């Protein structure tokens, strides 16, 4: 009798999600998918999402003109070859290769790949046999691939070569991948920065995913320091024109292969840039759930706008005569419909799909079969964005706690990021780490200078006061906040004075900072004066 009361109760009880990914699957299927299907979203924008899209490991897409070192970059990361690898100066990678983890190495051809229910490539069927014959999955037993997958793309052509038709929608495939990957790495060769027409179209296909794009200026060791600065400037100028954004994505400069550097004057710069890029890639598994959540929000906003556009077109269609003429008129005046919807529903201009592409798709549809606006479907999506997504957002920090302790991307070239054992580890033997593992206290090398300064400060009972030490330390012109940190690290016995050993340590730390290195939060064992190591 009072069943409606129970329904109200059920409605108020928020759904419980096992984890973020399971929550995203459920929310998409029950709340967003009905809106997409009702307004034929999949015919215009992106295919329906399946479970493998949500379950997939983080994926990196490599894009660049031929011979910029895309395939070599993968080999450098894995520190091993992969099935189907071909490297050379001419266009050698003529296919899309998804490099993924498996205990047994091998190659899965494209046609078999798109029918595998465990892989996320099923929607690629729509690009036809011409594409599937140029698509494969290389399975590699590499620890790097346990945490992520990498997609190698055909070298983008330039000059006469780009006039040859590939036989499939190349930019369409790039767009499909761009929507699903976690990082898009654009590779440029320091020797050839010209952006061909095909490369321009490819970069334009990546628009709307600016947050995923990272740019690598590869083979930077092949030019000297002065040329490198010019090349970098030219690259930024070219990218500014193509990406059409006021801020260009982060550019990493380096030489990603295992051969000797031709010009090693920039070795330190290359090491720093490689470290930053690898750390960015290592963060992908940690941020994968957040990326999927972010992409679903973007998709939901687009689906809502799409529903408004389709229903507006349906509303303006005549019921009987003049349908074809009206359809052509509506397609031509699509910009006016955009403006009207923008005003009516307070939609941001950036949420609308690209007009030219939308007009191309609309030509092939019968407007009389479009549905009028169904507010209930839109309310469900609005509620999803306001409530379900907010709850899933709140779950992410709790899930991250279990992941943060250890990087999920390791092995291969990533071993160097974590290397704290060999003398070739990143910044080993420099700055604060200088003297680590040596029998002699590193500060002793300059001790004679520090002792002479110490004696000028009129020590009493072998110690100088804070005020006396300060008068010498401020000569470094370092900010008080930094000098305060150095004082705390140097005053090992915490008595408010510095003896000769502690003063020498303070001067050493000042020099470390002046050389451009960071200070530690705690004093490493090798910097503790030998006289204080028993304290």
C-alpha positions as CSV (number, residue, x, y, z in Angstrom):
1,X,0.0,0.0,0.0
2,X,2.7,2.4,1.0
3,X,5.3,1.2,-1.6
4,X,5.8,4.8,-2.8
5,X,7.2,5.6,0.6
6,X,9.8,2.8,0.3
7,X,10.8,4.1,-3.1
8,X,11.4,7.5,-1.6
9,X,13.5,5.9,1.1
10,X,15.6,4.0,-1.4
11,X,16.2,7.1,-3.4
12,X,17.6,8.9,-0.4
13,X,20.1,6.1,0.4
14,X,23.3,6.8,-1.6
15,X,24.8,4.0,-3.6
16,X,27.8,2.2,-2.1
17,X,30.7,1.7,-4.4
18,X,33.3,-1.0,-3.9
19,X,36.1,1.2,-5.4
20,X,36.4,4.2,-7.7
21,X,36.7,2.1,-11.0
22,X,33.7,-0.1,-10.1
23,X,31.8,3.1,-9.2
24,X,32.6,4.7,-12.5
25,X,31.4,1.6,-14.4
26,X,28.1,1.6,-12.5
27,X,27.5,5.3,-12.8
28,X,28.2,5.3,-16.6
29,X,26.0,2.4,-17.4
30,X,23.0,3.4,-15.3
31,X,23.1,7.2,-15.6
32,X,25.1,8.5,-18.6
33,X,24.7,5.7,-21.1
34,X,20.9,6.1,-21.4
35,X,21.3,9.8,-22.4
36,X,24.0,8.9,-24.9
37,X,21.9,6.2,-26.6
38,X,18.7,8.3,-26.7
39,X,20.5,11.2,-28.6
40,X,22.8,9.0,-30.8
41,X,25.9,10.4,-29.1
42,X,28.0,7.4,-30.3
43,X,27.4,8.2,-34.0
44,X,28.8,11.7,-33.5
45,X,31.5,11.6,-30.9
46,X,32.9,8.5,-29.2
47,X,31.9,4.9,-29.1
48,X,30.2,3.4,-26.0
49,X,32.5,2.7,-23.1
50,X,33.0,-0.9,-22.0
51,X,34.4,-2.5,-18.8
52,X,38.0,-2.9,-20.3
53,X,38.0,0.9,-20.9
54,X,37.7,1.4,-17.1
55,X,39.9,-1.6,-16.1
56,X,42.8,-0.8,-18.4
57,X,46.2,0.0,-17.1
58,X,47.5,3.6,-17.8
59,X,48.4,4.0,-21.4
60,X,51.0,6.3,-23.1
61,X,50.6,7.4,-26.7
62,X,53.7,8.3,-28.7
63,X,53.2,10.7,-31.6
64,X,55.8,12.2,-33.9
65,X,57.1,12.5,-37.4
66,X,59.1,9.6,-38.8
67,X,62.6,9.1,-37.4
68,X,62.1,11.2,-34.3
69,X,63.0,8.2,-32.1
70,X,59.5,7.0,-31.0
71,X,60.3,3.3,-31.2
72,X,63.8,3.9,-29.8
73,X,62.2,5.7,-26.9
74,X,60.2,2.6,-26.1
75,X,63.2,0.4,-26.3
76,X,65.1,2.8,-24.0
77,X,62.3,2.7,-21.4
78,X,62.0,-1.1,-21.5
79,X,65.8,-1.7,-21.9
80,X,64.9,-4.5,-24.4
81,X,63.5,-5.0,-27.8
82,X,59.8,-5.9,-28.4
83,X,58.2,-8.1,-31.1
84,X,57.7,-6.2,-34.3
85,X,60.4,-3.5,-33.5
86,X,61.9,-1.8,-36.6
87,X,64.2,1.2,-36.2
88,X,65.8,3.2,-39.1
89,X,66.2,6.7,-40.6
90,X,63.2,6.3,-43.0
91,X,59.6,5.6,-41.9
92,X,59.9,2.2,-40.4
93,X,57.0,1.8,-38.0
94,X,54.1,1.7,-40.5
95,X,51.5,0.5,-37.9
96,X,50.0,1.2,-34.6
97,X,51.7,-1.1,-32.0
98,X,50.2,-1.5,-28.5
99,X,53.1,-2.7,-26.4
100,X,51.6,-4.5,-23.4
101,X,52.7,-6.9,-20.6
102,X,52.4,-10.7,-20.8
103,X,54.5,-13.6,-19.4
104,X,54.9,-15.0,-22.9
105,X,56.2,-12.7,-25.7
106,X,54.4,-12.6,-29.0
107,X,52.3,-10.6,-31.4
108,X,48.5,-10.4,-31.7
109,X,47.3,-9.1,-35.1
110,X,44.7,-6.3,-35.2
111,X,41.7,-8.4,-36.3
112,X,42.2,-10.8,-33.4
113,X,42.9,-7.9,-31.0
114,X,39.5,-6.2,-31.5
115,X,37.5,-9.3,-30.7
116,X,39.3,-10.0,-27.4
117,X,36.8,-9.0,-24.6
118,X,39.6,-8.4,-22.1
119,X,41.3,-5.7,-24.2
120,X,39.9,-2.2,-24.6
121,X,40.3,-2.1,-28.4
122,X,36.9,-3.5,-29.6
123,X,35.5,-0.1,-30.9
124,X,38.5,0.2,-33.3
125,X,36.6,-2.2,-35.6
126,X,34.8,0.8,-37.1
127,X,38.0,2.0,-38.8
128,X,37.9,-1.1,-41.0
129,X,40.3,-3.7,-42.3
130,X,42.8,-1.2,-43.8
131,X,43.5,0.0,-40.3
132,X,43.3,-3.4,-38.5
133,X,45.9,-4.8,-40.9
134,X,48.2,-2.0,-39.6
135,X,47.4,-2.6,-35.9
136,X,49.0,-5.1,-33.6
137,X,49.7,-5.8,-30.0
138,X,53.3,-6.7,-29.0
139,X,53.4,-8.7,-25.7
140,X,56.6,-8.3,-23.7
141,X,57.7,-9.7,-20.4
142,X,59.0,-6.4,-19.0
143,X,58.4,-5.1,-15.4
144,X,57.8,-1.6,-16.8
145,X,54.7,-2.8,-18.6
146,X,53.2,-4.3,-15.4
147,X,52.3,-0.7,-14.5
148,X,51.4,0.8,-17.9
149,X,51.0,0.1,-21.7
150,X,52.6,2.1,-24.5
151,X,51.2,2.7,-28.0
152,X,53.7,3.3,-30.8
153,X,52.2,5.1,-33.8
154,X,53.3,5.2,-37.5
155,X,55.8,8.0,-38.2
156,X,53.9,11.0,-39.4
157,X,54.9,11.8,-43.0
158,X,56.3,15.0,-44.5
159,X,57.0,16.4,-48.0
160,X,56.0,14.2,-50.9
161,X,55.4,11.2,-48.7
162,X,52.3,12.8,-47.0
163,X,50.4,12.8,-50.4
164,X,50.1,9.0,-50.2
165,X,46.7,8.0,-48.7
166,X,47.0,5.7,-45.7
167,X,43.7,4.0,-46.6
168,X,42.1,4.6,-43.2
169,X,41.2,7.6,-41.0
170,X,44.6,8.2,-39.4
171,X,43.6,11.3,-37.4
172,X,40.3,9.5,-36.4
173,X,42.4,6.7,-34.9
174,X,44.6,9.2,-33.1
175,X,41.5,10.9,-31.7
176,X,40.2,7.6,-30.4
177,X,43.4,6.8,-28.6
178,X,43.8,10.4,-27.3
179,X,40.5,10.1,-25.5
180,X,41.5,6.9,-23.7
181,X,45.2,7.3,-22.9
182,X,46.7,8.9,-19.8
183,X,49.6,10.6,-21.5
184,X,50.3,11.8,-25.0
185,X,54.0,12.3,-25.7
186,X,54.8,14.4,-28.8
187,X,58.3,13.7,-30.0
188,X,60.3,16.2,-32.0
189,X,63.8,15.7,-33.5
190,X,66.2,18.6,-32.8
191,X,67.2,18.4,-36.4
192,X,63.8,18.7,-38.1
193,X,61.3,20.9,-36.5
194,X,59.1,21.5,-39.6
195,X,55.5,20.6,-38.8
196,X,54.1,18.9,-41.9
197,X,50.4,19.2,-42.9
198,X,49.7,15.7,-41.6
199,X,51.5,16.4,-38.3
200,X,49.4,19.6,-38.0
201,X,46.2,17.7,-38.5
202,X,47.4,15.0,-36.0
203,X,48.1,17.6,-33.3
204,X,44.7,19.3,-34.0
205,X,43.1,15.9,-33.4
206,X,44.6,15.9,-29.9
207,X,42.9,19.2,-29.0
208,X,40.8,19.0,-25.9
209,X,43.3,16.7,-24.3
210,X,45.9,19.4,-23.6
211,X,46.3,18.2,-20.0
212,X,47.6,14.9,-21.2
213,X,50.2,16.3,-23.7
214,X,53.9,16.3,-22.9
215,X,56.4,17.3,-25.5
216,X,59.9,15.7,-25.9
217,X,62.7,17.4,-27.9
218,X,64.7,14.2,-28.6
219,X,68.2,13.8,-30.0
220,X,69.1,17.1,-28.3
221,X,72.7,15.8,-27.9
222,X,73.2,16.1,-31.6
223,X,73.4,20.0,-31.5
224,X,75.6,22.2,-29.3
225,X,74.4,24.5,-26.5
226,X,73.8,27.6,-28.7
227,X,72.0,25.7,-31.4
228,X,69.9,23.9,-28.8
229,X,68.6,27.3,-27.5
230,X,67.7,28.3,-31.0
231,X,66.0,25.0,-31.7
232,X,64.0,25.2,-28.4
233,X,62.8,28.7,-29.3
234,X,61.8,27.7,-32.8
235,X,59.9,24.7,-31.4
236,X,58.0,26.8,-28.9
237,X,57.0,29.3,-31.6
238,X,55.8,26.5,-34.0
239,X,53.8,24.8,-31.2
240,X,52.2,28.0,-30.1
241,X,50.8,28.4,-33.7
242,X,49.6,24.8,-33.9
243,X,48.2,24.2,-30.4
244,X,46.7,27.7,-30.4
245,X,47.0,28.0,-26.6
246,X,48.6,30.8,-24.7
247,X,50.7,28.3,-22.6
248,X,52.5,25.5,-24.4
249,X,52.7,22.1,-22.7
250,X,55.8,21.2,-20.8
251,X,58.8,20.4,-23.1
252,X,61.4,17.8,-21.9
253,X,64.8,18.1,-23.6
254,X,67.0,15.0,-23.8
255,X,68.5,12.2,-25.8
256,X,66.5,9.0,-25.2
257,X,68.8,6.2,-26.3
258,X,71.7,4.3,-24.9
259,X,74.5,5.6,-27.2
260,X,77.3,8.1,-26.2
261,X,76.2,11.8,-26.2
262,X,77.7,13.7,-29.2
263,X,77.8,17.0,-27.3
264,X,77.8,16.3,-23.6
265,X,77.9,19.9,-22.5
266,X,74.2,19.6,-21.6
267,X,74.5,16.2,-19.7
268,X,73.2,17.7,-16.5
269,X,70.2,19.2,-18.2
270,X,69.4,15.9,-19.9
271,X,69.6,14.0,-16.6
272,X,67.3,16.5,-14.9
273,X,64.8,16.5,-17.7
274,X,64.8,12.7,-17.9
275,X,64.2,12.4,-14.2
276,X,61.2,14.8,-14.4
277,X,59.7,13.0,-17.3
278,X,60.1,9.5,-15.7
279,X,58.6,10.7,-12.5
280,X,55.6,12.1,-14.4
281,X,55.2,8.7,-16.1
282,X,55.6,6.9,-12.7
283,X,52.7,9.0,-11.3
284,X,50.3,7.6,-13.9
285,X,49.1,4.5,-12.0
286,X,48.6,6.7,-8.9
287,X,46.5,9.2,-10.9
288,X,44.7,6.6,-13.2
289,X,41.4,6.6,-11.3
290,X,41.4,10.4,-11.2
291,X,42.1,10.6,-15.0
292,X,39.2,8.2,-15.7
293,X,36.9,10.3,-13.5
294,X,38.0,13.5,-15.2
295,X,37.4,11.9,-18.6
296,X,33.9,10.8,-17.6
297,X,33.0,14.3,-16.4
298,X,34.2,15.7,-19.8
299,X,32.1,13.1,-21.6
300,X,29.0,13.8,-19.5
301,X,29.3,17.5,-20.2
302,X,29.6,16.8,-23.9
303,X,26.7,14.4,-23.9
304,X,24.5,17.0,-22.2
305,X,25.4,19.6,-24.8
306,X,24.9,17.1,-27.6
307,X,21.4,16.3,-26.2
308,X,20.5,20.0,-26.3
309,X,21.8,20.4,-29.9
310,X,19.9,17.3,-31.2
311,X,16.7,18.2,-29.5
312,X,16.9,21.8,-30.8
313,X,17.4,20.5,-34.4
314,X,14.4,18.2,-34.0
315,X,12.2,21.0,-32.6
316,X,12.9,23.2,-35.7
317,X,12.1,20.5,-38.3
318,X,8.7,20.8,-40.1
319,X,6.4,17.9,-39.7
320,X,5.4,17.5,-43.4
321,X,6.9,19.5,-46.3
322,X,10.3,21.1,-46.9
323,X,12.3,18.8,-44.7
324,X,15.4,18.7,-46.9
325,X,15.6,22.4,-47.3
326,X,15.1,23.0,-43.6
327,X,17.8,20.5,-42.8
328,X,20.3,22.2,-45.0
329,X,19.4,25.6,-43.5
330,X,19.8,24.3,-39.9
331,X,23.2,22.8,-40.7
332,X,24.3,26.0,-42.3
333,X,23.1,28.1,-39.2
334,X,24.4,25.7,-36.6
335,X,26.5,28.5,-35.1
336,X,23.3,30.4,-34.3
337,X,21.9,27.3,-32.6
338,X,25.1,27.1,-30.5
339,X,24.7,30.8,-29.5
340,X,21.0,30.3,-28.6
341,X,21.7,27.2,-26.5
342,X,24.6,29.0,-24.8
343,X,22.3,31.8,-23.7
344,X,19.3,29.6,-22.7
345,X,21.2,27.0,-20.7
346,X,24.3,29.0,-19.5
347,X,26.7,26.6,-21.3
348,X,30.3,27.5,-21.6
349,X,31.5,27.9,-25.3
350,X,34.3,25.4,-24.6
351,X,31.7,22.7,-23.9
352,X,30.4,22.7,-27.5
353,X,31.7,20.1,-30.0
354,X,33.7,21.5,-33.0
355,X,31.2,23.0,-35.4
356,X,32.7,22.0,-38.7
357,X,32.9,18.3,-37.6
358,X,29.4,18.4,-36.2
359,X,28.1,19.8,-39.6
360,X,29.8,17.0,-41.5
361,X,28.2,14.3,-39.3
362,X,24.7,15.9,-39.4
363,X,24.6,15.7,-43.2
364,X,24.2,11.9,-42.9
365,X,21.4,11.9,-40.3
366,X,17.6,12.1,-40.6
367,X,16.6,15.0,-38.3
368,X,13.0,13.7,-38.0
369,X,14.3,10.6,-36.2
370,X,16.0,12.8,-33.5
371,X,14.2,12.9,-30.1
372,X,12.8,16.0,-28.4
373,X,14.3,17.1,-25.1
374,X,13.7,14.7,-22.3
375,X,14.5,16.6,-19.1
376,X,14.4,13.5,-16.9
377,X,17.5,12.0,-18.6
378,X,19.4,15.3,-18.2
379,X,18.4,15.6,-14.5
380,X,19.8,12.1,-13.9
381,X,23.2,13.2,-15.4
382,X,23.2,16.5,-13.4
383,X,22.5,14.5,-10.2
384,X,25.3,12.1,-11.2
385,X,27.8,15.0,-11.6
386,X,26.7,16.6,-8.4
387,X,26.4,13.6,-6.1
388,X,27.9,10.3,-7.4
389,X,31.0,11.9,-8.9
390,X,31.6,13.9,-5.7
391,X,31.4,10.7,-3.7
392,X,33.9,9.0,-6.0
393,X,36.2,12.0,-5.8
394,X,36.2,11.6,-2.0
395,X,37.2,7.9,-2.3
396,X,40.3,8.6,-4.4
397,X,42.6,9.8,-1.6
398,X,41.8,6.7,0.4
399,X,42.7,4.4,-2.5
400,X,45.9,6.4,-3.1
401,X,47.1,5.6,0.4
402,X,47.6,2.0,-0.6
403,X,49.4,2.9,-3.8
404,X,51.8,5.7,-2.7
405,X,54.2,3.5,-0.7
406,X,55.9,2.0,-3.8
407,X,56.0,3.1,-7.5
408,X,54.0,0.8,-9.8
409,X,56.1,1.6,-12.8
410,X,59.6,0.2,-12.2
411,X,62.3,-1.8,-13.9
412,X,63.9,-0.9,-17.3
413,X,65.1,2.7,-17.5
414,X,63.0,3.6,-14.4
415,X,65.6,1.8,-12.2
416,X,67.8,4.9,-12.6
417,X,65.1,7.1,-10.9
418,X,65.2,5.0,-7.8
419,X,69.0,4.2,-7.9
420,X,70.5,5.1,-4.5
421,X,73.2,2.4,-4.5
422,X,75.5,2.9,-7.5
423,X,77.6,6.0,-8.0
424,X,75.7,6.7,-11.2
425,X,72.4,7.2,-9.6
426,X,70.7,10.6,-10.2
427,X,72.7,13.3,-8.4
428,X,74.8,10.8,-6.5
429,X,77.9,12.3,-5.1
430,X,76.6,15.9,-5.5
431,X,75.3,18.5,-3.2
432,X,74.3,17.0,0.2
433,X,75.2,13.5,-1.1
434,X,78.8,14.5,-1.7
435,X,81.1,12.4,0.6
436,X,78.6,9.6,1.1
437,X,80.3,6.3,1.4
438,X,83.8,7.9,1.8
439,X,85.9,7.2,4.9
440,X,86.8,10.9,5.4
441,X,84.3,13.6,6.5
442,X,83.7,15.7,3.4
443,X,83.7,18.9,5.3
444,X,87.4,18.3,6.3
445,X,88.5,19.2,2.7
446,X,87.8,22.9,3.3
447,X,88.2,22.8,7.1
448,X,91.2,25.1,7.2
449,X,89.1,28.0,5.7
450,X,86.2,27.4,8.1
451,X,88.5,27.2,11.1
452,X,90.2,30.5,10.2
453,X,86.7,32.2,10.0
454,X,85.7,30.5,13.3
455,X,88.7,32.0,15.1
456,X,87.8,35.5,13.9
457,X,84.4,35.2,15.7
458,X,86.0,35.2,19.2
459,X,84.9,31.7,20.4
460,X,84.5,31.2,24.2
461,X,85.3,27.7,25.5
462,X,85.5,26.5,21.9
463,X,82.0,27.8,20.9
464,X,80.5,30.8,19.1
465,X,77.2,32.4,20.0
466,X,74.2,32.5,17.6
467,X,74.7,36.2,17.1
468,X,78.4,35.8,16.2
469,X,77.7,32.9,13.8
470,X,74.8,34.9,12.2
471,X,77.2,37.8,11.4
472,X,79.2,35.5,9.2
473,X,76.4,33.4,7.8
474,X,74.4,36.4,6.5
475,X,77.3,37.3,4.2
476,X,76.1,34.5,2.0
477,X,73.0,36.6,1.2
478,X,70.8,33.6,1.6
479,X,67.3,34.3,3.0
480,X,66.8,34.0,6.7
481,X,64.5,31.1,6.3
482,X,67.3,29.1,4.6
483,X,69.9,30.2,7.1
484,X,67.5,29.2,9.9
485,X,67.3,25.7,8.4
486,X,71.0,25.5,8.1
487,X,71.4,26.5,11.8
488,X,69.0,23.8,12.9
489,X,70.8,21.1,10.9
490,X,74.3,22.3,12.1
491,X,73.5,22.7,15.9
492,X,73.6,19.0,16.4
493,X,73.7,19.1,20.3
494,X,70.9,21.8,20.3
495,X,72.7,23.9,22.9
496,X,72.2,27.2,21.0
497,X,76.0,27.5,20.2
498,X,78.2,26.2,17.4
499,X,81.6,24.6,18.1
500,X,84.3,24.4,15.4
501,X,82.8,21.2,13.8
502,X,79.3,22.5,13.8
503,X,80.4,25.9,12.4
504,X,82.4,24.1,9.6
505,X,79.2,22.0,8.8
506,X,77.1,25.2,8.6
507,X,79.5,26.8,6.2
508,X,79.6,23.6,4.1
509,X,75.8,23.5,3.9
510,X,75.8,27.2,2.9
511,X,78.1,26.4,0.0
512,X,75.9,23.4,-1.0
513,X,72.9,25.8,-1.2
514,X,74.9,28.4,-3.1
515,X,75.9,25.8,-5.7
516,X,72.2,25.3,-6.5
517,X,71.4,22.1,-4.5
518,X,68.6,21.5,-2.1
519,X,69.0,21.1,1.6
520,X,67.9,17.9,3.4
521,X,65.1,17.9,6.0
522,X,67.4,15.8,8.2
523,X,71.1,15.7,8.3
524,X,72.5,12.5,6.5
525,X,74.8,10.3,8.5
526,X,77.9,11.0,6.4
527,X,77.6,14.8,7.2
528,X,77.4,14.4,11.0
529,X,80.9,15.4,12.4
530,X,82.9,12.4,13.6
531,X,83.0,13.9,17.1
532,X,79.2,13.9,17.3
533,X,78.3,10.5,15.8
534,X,77.9,8.9,19.2
535,X,75.4,11.4,20.5
